[in-house]
């Protein structure tokens, strides 16, 4: 049986960063809240990274999550986009590293597969199914927010499975622990 915990899910972005919080009690999942960090008004990329760091730090202080799940950047048509998203993800991860939160990363296809059973599902399909599963009555107008909840729910599903392997997920806390010479 899974112990009680709060999971913060992050869908990194440099224009809109989605987040969602779920509470796990036993084997039941309760939707807590979701939202976005709107970064459109930030003047430059470094200001956006600062806003992400401060925003995630505020969410951690507010919800006191036990674990954080982050969606990994994916390579599309433009490799520069992946680098920029990686920086956004890094700012979110850095905010959590100063706490005792376990951080786990999931590929976008893994998250979609966990929610819909299809790794190529659309954001709308993920949002619709997730709202039905968690009984979310008034979903956010931003699909990035439901994506944040989806990452958290994917983490719940993955952590509820018996451990056979790491299933393609990366645990940053373990990386930091096993590589102290690489962290400065």
N, C-alpha and C positions, 0 to 999 in steps of 0.2 A: 504494500500500500504506500502511496506517495504521501509524504508529510505536508503539512500546510505550508504554503509559500506564496509569495507575490512575484510575478514575472513581468518585467518591462520589455516590450518588443519595440525595436527600432527599424524603420525603413529609411535609411539615410538618403538625403537629397541636399542639393545646394540651393534649390529654389523653395521647395517644400520638403520638410522632414516629417515623416509620419511616426506617431508613437501610439502604443496601446498598452494598457495594464489589465492583467487578469489575476484573479486570486484562485489558487488551487486549495481545496479543502478535501482531504481524503482523495477520492478519485473524481470529484466534481469540480468543474471549472465555472467560475462566475466572472462575468464581464464587469470591470470596474469603471474604466474611463478610457477615452481615446482623444487624440487631437493632433495638431500639427504645429510645427515651428515654421512660420511664414518668413522666409529670408529674402523676399523680393526687394525690400527696401535697403538692404545692406549695400554699401557703396563698393566694397571690393571683396575679393575671395577671403582674405585674412579676417576681415570683420565677420564674414559668414561663419568661419571656423570658430571664432570667439563666441558668437551667438549660439552655435551648436553646443559647444562645451558648456557654456553657462546655462543654456536651456536644459540640457540633459542633467547637469548637476542639480538644477532646481527640481526636476522630476524625481530624481533619486532622493533628494531631501524630503520631498512631499510624500511620495508613496512608499519609501523605504523598501525597495524590492530586494528579494533574496537572490534573484538571478536576472540577467539581462540577455536577451537574444537579439542578434543583429543580422540583418540581411546583408550578404556579401555583394560587393559591386560585380556587375557582369560586363563582359566584353560585347559590345554591340558593333555598330558600324564605325564608331569613332573611338579610338583608344584613349584620346585625351579625356573623353567623358568618364571613362573608367578610372583614370587617375584622379580626376576631380571628385568623383563619388568616393573613391578610396580615402581621400583626405577627410571628407565629411564623416565617413565611417570611423576613421581614426580619431577625430575629435570627440565623437560619442563614446568610443571605447576608452579614451584617455580619461574622460569624466568619471567613468565607472571604475577604472583601475585604482584610484585613490581610496576606494571603499573595499569592503570585503565581499563584493558581489561577483558571483561566477558569471563569466561572459562566454557566450557560445555563438558561433557564426553559422549561418545556413545559406546555401545557394538559393537564388530565387526559384529555380525549378523545384527544389526540395520543398519549399514552403507551399508552392502551388499544388504540388503532388499531395502533400499532407492534408490540405483542406479540400481539394476538389477531386483528387484521384487522377489528375491530369497535369503534367508538368508544364504544358503550354497553355494553361487556362488564362483567360483575360482577367484584368483587375476587377472588372464588373462581376465576373463569375465567382471569384474569390470572395468579394464583398457580400454578394447575395447568399452564398452558402454559409459564410461565417456568421452573418446576421441571424440566419435561421438556427444554426448550431448553438450560438450563445444567447439567443433571444434578445438581440440588440434591436430596440424598437425605433430609435431615431438615429440612424447612422449619420456620420459626418458627411458633409458635402464633398469632402476630399477623400478620394480613394486611397491616398497615402496614409490616412489615419487607420482605415480598415486593414491596410497592408501591415501597419505596425502591430495591430492586434493579431493578424494572421501569423506573423513571425513569433509572437509570444505563444500562440496556440500550437504552432508547429513544435516549438520547444517543449511544451507540455507533453505532446504526443510522443516525441522522441525520448524524453526522459522517463516516460511511463513504460517504455519497452524494456524487456530484459536486455542487459548489455551483452552483445555478441562482439561488436566492434564499435568504433566511434561513428560509424554510419556516415562518414563524410563530413562530420562537423568538426570544427576546430575550437578547442577550449583555450581561450587566451590566458586564463589564470594558470593553467598547467604549463603553457608555453613560458610565461614569465617565471614560474617556479623552476622549470627545467633549464632555463637559459639566463641566469642572473647576469652573466658577463655581457650579454647582448642588450641589456636594458640599462640605460644611463639616465 
